[in-house]
Amino acid sequence: MAKFTKVFKRHEKKYLITREQYEALTQRLSDYIVPDEFGQSTINNIYFDTPDYRLIRASIEKPTVYKEKLRIRSYGHPTADSNVFVELKKKYKGIVYKRRVNMTYLQSILYLCKHQPPPEESQVTKEIDYFVKFYKGLRPMVSLFYDRIAYYARDDHDLRMTFDTNIRFRNKDFDISKGDYGYTLLDNSRMILEIKSALAMPLWLTEALDDLKIYPTSYSKYGNAYKLMLSQSIENKKAQ
């Protein structure tokens, strides 16, 4: 399997939309966007955190200008030999910096959970190694899944639009090769639109969003999973 690393620096905006808005938006933009290489797929993630959820607690605190996450990501259900990404994602003052390196699913588990050397060293793995040493005790804390439809602009492949729905998670049995079952965070009636761009959004896109009354919102999939886990924990304690 060919090894590669990739670094992203881009603006990301999120929108909570209805199915009707999705249909109207994609129809209106049909001359401007095309499906990307992954098209429609199920995204499988394992989020790593400290036992006291230090990373996600810092991420959802307001106002914070710096956020960071570490995860394993697979497009589709992985087997031991499937290609996955180990991703280090940081956000500072609205700009997202993402580093990722690919390896097999088994290699990613051995690397992050058993602290074995990565299959191939790079600048990205050095940054991940530093991150793991800095945040002592990192371990799988949430497995999170969603169905994604992805597009990019015909004249600018750095402009991407993703539509996520059927968001679900589990906070035990983290092995994503066992399936994407879990608690529902967002059902099929609503979608999370993410627009990712290196430059400012084009006029044809901003006009479409405005006309369809699609406005930016703050929505963290992992953050909302953590909030639900926290509320369930509080309710369980009350019931005791």
Secondary structure, 3 states (H helix, E strand, C coil): CCCCEEEEEEEEEEEEEEHHHHHHHHHHCCCCEEEEEEEEEEEEEEEEECCCCHHHHHHHCCCCCEEEEEEEEEECCCCCCCEEEEEEEEEECCEEEEEEEEEEHHHHHHHHCCCCCCCCCCHHHHHHHHHHHHCCCCEEEEEEEEEEEEEEECCEEEEEEEEEEEEEEECCCCCHHHCCCCEEEECCCEEEEEEEECCCCCHHHHHHHHHCCCCEECCCHHHHHHHHHHHHHHHHHHHC
